[in-house]
Structures are given as structure tokens and as C-alpha cells.
Amino acid sequence: MLKIDFNFINEILNSDDNKSISCTVDEYLLSQYENSSKNLFEFIKNEFNKYELAQYIKYISYYINSKNQVNCLKYPPRSIAYIEFGANSKTTLSYEHAAVIIRETGSRVFVVPCSSSLSAHKKLEKNPDEYMFGNTKNGFEKDTILFIQECKWVDKSMIKFQPTRKVDQLFFEDIYNKIFRNLFHKYHKILKELEDSEAEMKKELSSYINTIEELNNQLEREKKINLELTNLLDDETSPDIDSSN
């Protein structure tokens, strides 16, 4: 592996002025990139399979073509988009994958990545709290696993195709709640306790209302009985009138 001068690289990164200077003015920096590219080439030859290399080539091409593009289209929540996630570590999804759009703001969208691969289904079996299962009934083309723990903001320029599908509203609410549960576990627990308390209070309130209705009904019956008794007493105590006089 060719040596990289990271002291020099860090000096470049520590100065914001370098953000506005073309890399072509620095021959030494370009030589460092050449060494890095050769190292990457050797790494790819030794570590990548054919599928990984094809994905990487596709990603690099897409990155070059979309570098200066601005995506001004609107992407409403529930849309299923295809997004280029780029080259990431082996523990996170990389390259092109479907994703459910949760929220849109400015030039970015907040998404939950998805995969229909066999390995994704195995992850769901091992960690059901971090993944979700979706199918055609929910709006997907086929059985799909949602990677809840990998929800993230991405630039709209990484959206590859205009969405043509949406997940249904109830399933979207389940996704939203599971994201909240994973990201804000402490507050979700508090909210759950409040919801349980509210449910119990509503149950008690319903019981009180039923009791009040029963008492009101009983009171109405007693009023009716009292009225009937009063009328009966009035009839018995009223004097007889001789019609002949």
C-alpha cells in the first residue's frame, strides 16, 4: 500500500480557505490522491465481488453526474423513492435502495431505507425492534424490510427516480411511531405511561358516566311513580259532586 501524507491532508482540511481553491493548483495534493486511488484499486481487486464493484462504479458515475445538480421537486410523506446512499460501512446500507420518505424540508428528505434481500429478512428475525416488515398490502412491490435504525436525512439530489408508489397511511403511522420509539426511547416510555394513564382515566370516566345515567334513569322512574301516586291521592281525596244539583 502506498503511503499517504495525512499530516499534509489534515493541514488542508484545517483551513476553510481551501474550500474555495481548486485542487489543480496543488501538485502534491494531486499526487496524494493518485496514491490513494491506487490503494483503492488494489483494495477493490482483493476485497470486492463482482456485484459490489458494479454497484461502486454505478455510484461513482451517479455522484459525478449529480454533483452540481439541484433537485427542486416535491416529495410528500409516504412516498417510496429510490435513493443512492453511496459507499458506507458494511454495517449500514450502501448504494441504491428503496426508501420511505418520512418528511421533506428544503433540499433534503428524511427517509427510512428498505431492502428486500434475504440478509435483510434475517436481520428482522434477529432484531425485530430495529426493523419492520412491509408487503404489497402496505404499498411495496414485494416483501420488504425497513431499516428503522438507519433513518437519516439525505439530499434530494440522491433521489434517482420520481416515486410512483406510497405506503398506506396506517403503515406510515406505524413507521413513524417506531422511529420515535427507537430515537427517543426515554420520552416514548413516558408518553406510553401517559397514554396508559389516559386510557385508564377514560375507562373510569366511562364507568362514572354509566353510573350517572343509571341514577338519572332511576330518578326519572321515581319521579314518574311519585307523580302517579300524587294523582291517585288527589283522586281519592277530591269530594263527590252531585250532578243533580
Residue pairs with C-beta under 8 A, 6 or more apart in sequence:
1 39
1 42
2 35
2 36
2 38
2 39
3 35
4 32
4 35
4 36
4 39
5 28
5 32
8 28
8 29
8 32
9 32
12 18
12 29
23 29
23 30
23 33
24 30
44 53
44 56
48 56
55 94
55 95
55 96
56 87
56 95
58 95
58 96
59 84
59 86
59 87
59 94
59 95
59 96
62 84
62 160
63 84
63 86
66 84
66 157
66 158
69 157
70 107
70 156
70 157
71 107
71 155
71 156
71 157
71 159
72 156
73 156
73 159
73 162
74 104
75 81
75 101
75 104
75 109
75 156
75 159
75 163
76 101
76 104
76 166
77 101
77 102
77 103
77 104
77 172
78 100
78 101
78 139
78 166
78 167
78 168
78 169
78 172
79 100
79 101
79 163
79 165
79 166
80 98
80 99
80 100
80 101
80 114
80 139
80 140
80 163
80 164
80 165
80 166
80 167
81 98
81 99
81 101
81 109
81 111
81 159
81 160
81 161
81 163
82 96
82 97
82 98
82 99
82 159
82 160
82 161
83 96
83 97
83 98
83 99
83 111
83 113
83 154
83 158
83 159
83 160
84 95
84 96
84 158
84 160
85 92
85 93
85 94
85 95
85 96
85 97
85 113
85 154
85 158
86 94
86 95
86 158
87 94
87 95
88 94
92 150
93 113
93 115
93 147
93 150
96 160
97 113
97 114
97 115
98 113
98 114
98 115
98 116
98 140
98 144
99 111
99 112
99 113
99 114
99 154
100 111
100 112
100 114
100 146
100 167
100 172
100 175
101 109
101 110
101 111
101 163
102 109
102 110
102 111
102 112
102 151
102 175
102 176
102 179
103 109
103 110
104 110
107 155
107 156
107 157
108 153
108 154
108 155
108 156
109 153
109 154
109 156
109 159
110 151
110 152
110 153
111 151
111 152
111 153
111 154
112 146
112 147
112 148
112 150
112 151
112 175
112 179
113 146
113 147
113 150
113 151
113 152
114 134
114 140
114 144
114 145
114 146
114 147
115 144
115 145
115 147
116 140
116 142
116 143
116 144
116 145
117 145
120 131
120 145
120 147
121 143
121 145
123 130
123 131
123 145
123 147
124 131
124 132
124 133
124 145
129 181
129 182
130 147
130 148
130 149
130 182
131 145
131 146
131 147
131 148
131 149
132 145
132 146
132 148
132 174
132 175
132 178
133 143
133 144
133 145
133 146
134 140
134 143
134 144
134 145
134 146
134 167
134 171
135 142
135 143
135 144
136 142
137 168
138 167
138 168
138 171
139 165
139 166
139 167
139 168
139 171
140 165
140 167
141 165
146 175
148 175
148 178
148 179
148 182
149 182
151 179
151 183
167 175
180 188
181 188
